[in-house]
Amino acid sequence: MTVACPPRLAVLALSIAAAFAAVPAVAQNAAPAQPPSNNKATELQTINVTAEKRVENLQKVPISLTVLTPDKLEAFGQAGDGVLQLASRAPSVYAETSYGRIFPRFYIRGLGNSDFDLNASQPVSMVYDDIVQENPILKGFPLFDLEQVEVLRGPQGSLFGRNSPAGVIKFDSKKPSQETSGYARVSYGTLGTANVEAALGGALSSHWSGRVSALAQHRDGWIDNTYTGKKDALGGYNDRAVRAQALYENGDFNALINVHARWLDGTATVNRANAIELGSDDFVPGFDRDKVAQDGRNRQHLFAWGSNLHLNWNIGDYTFTSITGLERATTYSLGDVDGGIAVANTPANAQWVTPFPSETADALPHDRQLTQEFRLASNPQDRLSWQLGTYYFNEDIAIVNYDYNTLANHALDGFAVQSQTTKAWAVFGSSDYKITDDFDIRAGARWSHDSRDFNVDRILSPIGGGTLNLSASPHDARWSGDVTGTWALSPNVNVYARIANGFRAPSVQGRVLFADFISQAKPETITSYELGLKSTSWNNRIRLNADVYTFTMHNQQLTAVGGDINTTRLINARKTEGYGAEFDLEAYLTPNFIVTAGGSYNHTELKDKNLAVAICGAGCTILDPLNAQGNALVDGNALPNAPEWVGTLTARYGIPYGESGEFFVYTDWNYRSEVNFFLYDSAEFRGKPLLEGGLRLGYDWNYGKQEVALYGRNITNRRQIIGAIDFNNRTAFVNDPRVIGVEFKTEL
């Protein structure tokens, strides 16, 4: 199996390899910029990861991998940010939503899914405490009391299987232990933004330990509705979550049970009618982020809970693991989709006039996911380590789509009920064999079987009334796997080469309120080639990891959203190509100054001369050629929501004060280049490059166990279009304004 390497990728690979190979050699001989003082640690700590379902040093795992530690997550999350805060915080990672806080859509290396239906599958798998979160509603669980977050880029078809061709984002909660530990953190800022979280854990008996953690986030409404005259009508929320864990340890056996839940009440995404100027991607003159004029309603509710049980037996040279998971959720989300006022309602401001009203709601009255995994793994040995496993997945969901007539006092125009049952099972295995002291090879394979039964009933609708029943039962079975070779050039420098493939199971889309058909997408497959380097240098004060990659995807599942046909439709692109480069850097420049940086270049391109999609339903400037039916031909386009450049930078400088105290300043900056919102190119529906920054100024004492700080998020108060709806006007979603606040934290 061979692949032609694009010339630009070849040049990029050689340049990066040469530069990174030189850095460790120079750094090893460099004198420290400043000798250690006050016994302050100046070496980077070893980071252990479980990317391959066993504990390993980050530097020894031959995968493009970024780890987000608790200090970074805490800095991002003070202003009430949810899981979407991970956007642009790691190379090649982007995230967005048109649904609010409960429905994040993630993209890695440009691969993702912009579908907003509640049964949408995504090529980025999110795994929380070893349990895959399949439904997009489950993916939004808040981030608190975490050990770390691991971002695995590229296909993960061997150990994680279905629906992970782009990668995996893996969340690990802080586990109970016999040692008493805990923390409490409280913050308050502008817009009535409040964040309270706490955790407490320790021994319950000689064999039992426990840990309980909780989070509460609040924001006041801050967007005025000038049509109703209500001030601070939109933008607020109350988001609460709790997690309880109990760990039993007795000799070679341990058992961990986890129970968690989340409650959310608040505002869905606020749509802004006619916010984009015709012929450009600028706001219309006079646009005000703090005001809308809407004749529809907006509210959102979610309740989700789950439990999982981890059992581990150490049997001599082997460890047997059982992981059982149950996840359940219900939600309701109602929004003024057109984002303005229908003509018949005689608006006071022409900017907000829309051709017709659209007020829709989606409900998930039932979502039940059951998973079971068994693994048998060898314990660490001199040359060979391996693991074998089986996996079972069963999901049963029900979805209700509602359409309301705003002109008839929000009367129900029609609704549709979807039901879907998905069953999947797999067997998998992987091995790592150290051929010599300097070279080892890893390989993995997985056989997966996936079946889905889908049914939808439409009861009345704006396009014909009456009833409609449609169904589909796609299924698929296939192999996926990977092979990796790793060379140790020195004790501190490894290089690796990896070939991996993966797939996404068949999908069904049945949003039939404005259509009389369902659409299906065939399985998508991907093959990826990756060259990487992992290094530490300067007396373990610098950690530099980098890689270059290329991939080819066949039958990529895409969603043609909205447009002038006013519905969503699944399609397959014949071929998609991509290539790029990524790096992560962490460095102690002085004992009191630490910097981290990450960046990526990601090129994606659709290769399908016959692929055509519906264009916008309102005025817009199409840049693609059109076929005879007036649809846009998208061959050669980049994927939607796929920035070419992503960059992140953090820096912390401390000034010691007294025996155990320190004044500090911490800043983080995150950049992504321009993104296109839809499959077709237009002058309007794209987001300009975005740079946002955060700042913390504070003092900690008692060796960091207590801390008080002033913080700011989006400190430049950047105003940016971050998403759009194109079916009846140039509707935009907008980022949040600057938030400034104060925070206090204490640890046991």
Secondary structure, 3 states (H helix, E strand, C coil): CCCCCCHHHHHHHHHHHHHHHHHHHHHHHCCCCCCCCCCCCCCCCCCEECCCCCCEEHHHCCCCEEEECHHHHHHHCCCCCCHHHHCCCCCCEEEECCCCCCCCEEEECCECCCCCCCCCCCCEEEEECCEECCCCCHHHCCCCCEEEEEEEECCCCCCCCCCCCCEEEEEEECCCCCCCEEEEEEEEEHHHEEEEEEEEEEECCCCEEEEEEEEEEEECCCEEECCCCEEEEECCEEEEEEEEEEEEEECCEEEEEEEEEEEEEECCCCCECCCECCCCCCECCCCCCCEECCCCCCEEEEEEEEEEEEEEEEECCEEEEEEEEEEEEEEEEEEECCCCEEHHHCCCCHHHEECCCCEEEEEEEEEEEEEEEEEEEECCCCCEEEEEEEEEEEEEEEEEEEEEEHHHCCEEEEEEEEEEEEEEEEEEEEEEEECCCCEEEEEEEEEEEEEEEEEEEEECCCCCCCEEEEEECCEEEEEEEEEEEEEEEECCEEEEEEEEEEEECCEEECCCCCCCCCEEECCEEEEEEEEEEEEEECCCCEEEEEEEEEEEEEEEEEEECCHHHCCCEEEEEEEEEEEEEEEEEEEEEECCEEEEEEEEEEEEEEECCCCEECCCCCCCCECCCECCCCCEECCCCCCCCCCCEEEEEEEEEEEEECCCEEEEEEEEEEEECCEECCCCCECCCEECCEEEEEEEEEEEECCCCEEEEEEEECCCCCCCEEEEECCCCCEEEECCCCEEEEEEEEEC
